[in-house]
Amino acid sequence: MTTTQDHGRPIIVWLTICCVLIFSMIVLGGVTRLTHSGLSMVDWDPIMGVIPPLTAGEWQESFARYQDFPEYQIVNKGMSLGEFKRIFYFEYAHRVLGRSIGIVFLLPFLFFLMSGRLDRRLTARLLLLFLLGGAQGLLGWYMVKSGLIDVPRVSAYRLTAHLMLAVFILGYMLWLVFDLARRAQPAHIPSGIRRHAWVVLTAVAVMIASGGFVAGTRAGFAFNTYPKMHDRWIPEGMWALQPIWANIFENIATVQFIHRCVAVLVLLFIVVLWVMAQRAGEGIKKSATLLLLASVLQIALGISTLVYSVPLAIAAAHQGGALIVFAIALFICHSVSSPRAEIDNRP
């Protein structure tokens, strides 16, 4: 079993810093989308793209390239250079942070590898993380390209795929941190809690994915009332699109309705987990309580985001809150899934 003694605290600190950076990257990605900045950089240059325009001529050149694409021609016609700089810097910060994460991950990895502090299993898992990070960069550009053709809006499918790969990378890295920092496990875990913890984590992941489609379709700007949607519990036109399955991902009313329902379902699952955790060890009880409190706060942020028509600060906090709920649920799954944990089958 991998332990802190085997690999040392520096590796845990390094991976934890990477997790914080990935968390920040996901939240900044949401801010970039909310400020409509994601299509401001129309080129993808992994090397030289780290240097922004520095002179007046370079800024005019970048602005002229932006003006050749649909977002300027359809949405931002007449935008000033100063307004362009504002949205440019949001997307630029997002891309630079992504490159920085790659460097912060790669350089310490090479150091730990060459110093013999990584065993084969951990090395393979870290290499997989690095490859996933590269794939995430490619997927991000694939997403941006979808908004540079005819319609100045990125594909909701690509946006959600980009988001969920980022969440998977964050979760996988957190799992490694939990493995390395593992301590003594509770003596007994109630029967069924392990299975239900994974149900909760899966439901949280579905909730985040449904939030991706809410963002991609801009469904948060419609039906800005709660709990009803324009005085109706079930909105009109939920199945207006053809084929019928397209409503789940593209119909604004259906997408928002599903997100609301999934959020309530996640809360109910977490309440059940909290009740089950009362028969477990003290650590599991505390984690379940923290998860319940975080989920209640997350729903409050979601409702506030909706009824106030998606203000930037609250919407960004809502996205960050989803990641916190995911991280706590993942920690509980890790805690109850340890091979050292004994299952208590007593009634």
N, C-alpha and C positions, 0 to 999 in steps of 0.2 A: 504493500500500500504506500502511496506517495504521502510523505509527511513534511512538515515544516523543517524538521531536523535534516531530512535528506537533501533539500534544495535551498534552504535558507530564506530568511526574511526578505532579503533584497528582491528576490523574484516575486514574492507576494506584493511588495510595494510597487514594483514595476508594473505588474499586471493590473493592480488596482488603479494606478495612474492612467493606464490605457483605458480601463473601463470608464473612468470619469471623463476622459476625452471623448470617447465614443458616445456617452450620454450627452455631452455638450454638443457633439456633432449632430445628433438626431434632433435635439431641440432647436439648434441653429438652422437646420434644414427646414423645420416647421416655420420658423420666423422668416426665412427666405421665401417660402411659399406664400405666407400671409402678407408679406410686403410686395408681392408680385415681382420679385427680383430674380427668380430662377432662370429666366430667359434673357437676361441682360448680357451674359457672356456667350457669344454665339460660336466661339471656337473652343476646342479642347486640346490644350497643349500641356501634357503632364510635366514637362521640364521647364520651358521658358514661360509657361503660363503662371508661374509663381511671381513673376515681376509685373506689377500693374503699370498702366500708362503713367509716365513720369513728366512728360512735357505737354504743352498745349496742343502741339501737332499730333502727338500720340493719342490724346483724348479725343480729338476731332476724328481721327482715323477709326478708333473703336466705336464712337458714336455713329459714324457713317456706316459701318458694318451692321450695327444694330438696326439702323433705319431700313436696311434691305429686307428685314424679316417681318412676318405678319404681326407680331406684337406691337411694334411701332406703328405699322401702317393701319392697323385696325383699332387698337386700343389706345396707344399713346401718341397719336399724331399731334405734332406741335410741341412735344416735350422739349424742355430746355436742356442744355448740357448739364447744368447743375442738378436737375432732377434725374438725369441719366446716371450721374456719378453716385447719387444716393443708392439707387437700386443695384448699381454695379458693385459697390463695396460690400453689400450684403452677400451677394453670390461669390464675390472674390474671397471674403472671409470664410465662407463655407468650404470652398475648394482648398484654400491654404490650410485650414484646419485638417481636412482630410489628408493632405500630403504630410502634414506635421505628425499625424497619428502614425502614418507609415514609418517615418523616421524614428519616432519615439519607440515604436515596437521593434523595428529591425536592428538598430544599433545595439541595444542591450541584449537582444536575442543572440546576436553574433558573439558578443562578449561572454555571455554565460555559456554558450556552446563551446567556444574555444578554450574556456577555462575549465571545462569538464564538469560543470554543475548541472547539466541536464542529462537525464537518462534517455534511452531511445524512445520510450513511450511518450514522455513529455515533449521531446523534440518533434516527434511526428505530429502531435496535437498542435504545437505552436506553428509548425510549418503550414498545417491546414488553415490555421487562423490567418496567416499571412496571405495565403492564396485566396481565401475568402475576402480579405480586405481589397486585394487587387480586383477581384470580380465585382465587388461593390462599386469601385470607381468606374469600371466599364458600364455597369448597369445604370449608374447615375447619368453618364453621358447618353446612354441609350434612351433614358427617360427624357432628358432635355431635348434630344433630337425630335421627339414626338411633337414638341410644341414649336418647332421651327419650320414646319412644312406649310400647312394651310390654316389650321386653327391655332391661335396663340394660347394654347393650354396643353399642358403635358397630359399624357394618357393616364387615367385613373388606375388602370391595370399596372402600368409600369411604375407609377408612383408608389403603389401599395407593395409591389414586389421589391422595390428599392428600400422602402421602410422596413419590411419584414426581414429582409436579409440583414439589415443593420441590427434589428432586434435579435436575430439569431446569433450574430457575431457577438453582441453584447452578452447574451445569455451563455454562450459557449465559453467565453472568457471568464465570466463570473463563476461558472461551474469549476473551472480550473482553479480559480482563487479559493473557492470553498474546499476543493480537494486538498490544496496545499496547506490551508489553515485549519484543517479538520481537527477537532478535539474529541474528547470522550463523548460518546453518543448516549442518549437516554436508555435506561435499562429496559423499559417496556414501551411499546407503541401500540395503541389500541388497534384492534383488527379493523381493517377497512380504511384507516386514515391515510395509508400510503397511496392507495388507489384514488381516493377522493382528492388528495393533494395534487395529483397529476391531472385530474379532471378540472380542478380550479385553474392550474397553470394553462391548460389547453384553452379553457374558456377565456382567460385573460388575453391569450394570443389572438383568439378569434375577435375579441373586442378591439384590440389594437388594429387588426387587419380591417375590420369594419370602419374604424376611424380613418384609416387610409383612404377608403372609398368615399367617406364623407368629405375629406379634404380634397380628393381628386375631382369630385363632382361639384364641390362648393355647396354641398347640401346644408352646411351650417348656417348659411345666410337665408335660408327659407324656414318657414314654420317656427318662428322665433317665440314660441309660447311653450309652457310646460305646466302640467303633464300632457295636456291635450295639444293636438296639432291643428291650429286654426279651428278651435271649438269642436274638434272631432277626435275621438280616441284612435280611430283608424282613418288615415287621410284618404281623400279621393284620388283616383288615378294611379293606385299602386301597381296595377298590372296593365298599364296602357301600352307599354312597349312590346314589340315583337322582334325576336322570339321571346317567350315568356320569361326565360331565365335572365335575359338582359336587364330586367327590372331590378334584380337583386344587386347589380353592380352599377347601373347607369341611371336609373330612375331616382331623381332627387328625393321624392316622397318615400319611396321604398327603402332607399339607402339610409335615410335618417331614422325611419321607423325601426329598421333592423338594429341600428346602433343603439337606440334607446332600449329596445327589448333585451339585447345582449348585455348591456350594462346592468340592468336590473337582475338578469339571470346570474351574472357574475357575483353580484352582491349576495344573492340568496345562497349560492354555492359557498361563498366565503363564510357566511353565517353558520352554515352546516359544519364547515371545517372548524370554525371556532368552538362550536359545541363539542365536536368530537375531540378537540385538542384538550379539553378540560380534564380528560382522563389520561393525558400523556404527561411527559416530563415537563419541568418548569420552563425549559428553553423553548419547547414547542408551543406551550401555552402563551408565552410572551410574544413569540413570532406571529402566532395566529391573531392575537389581539392587535399587534401592530399592523398586520395585513388588513384587518377589519377597519381600523381607524383610517388607514390610507385609502381604502376603497370608498369609504363614506366621503372623505374629503375630495376624492377624485370625481365622484358623482356630483358633488356640490360645484366643483370647478366646471364640469361639463354643462350643468344647467345654467350656470352664470355665463359661460361662453355663448350658449345658445340665446338666452333671453336678452343679452346685451349686444347681439349681432356680431360676435366674434371680435372682441377687442384684443389687440395684440398681446398684451401682458397676460391676461387671463387665459387666452388660447394657448400660449406658450407654456404656462404653468400646467394646463390640462394635459398637454403632451408629455411634459416631464413627469407629471403625476402617474400617467399610465406606465411609464418605464419603472417608476419606483414600486408600483403595485406588482409589476412583472418580476422585479428583482426579489422582492420579499417572498412571493409565491415560489420562485425558483429556489430560494434558500430553504424554504420549508420542504420542498420536494427532495432536495439534497440531504437534508437532515433526516428525513424518514426513510430514505432509500439506501442508507449506509448498510453494507453487509454485516456490520457489527451490531446493528440495531435488532433487538429481539421483538418479535410480534407477540402481543398479549391478546390471546383469544378468549379471555374471560368475558362473560357478559357484563 
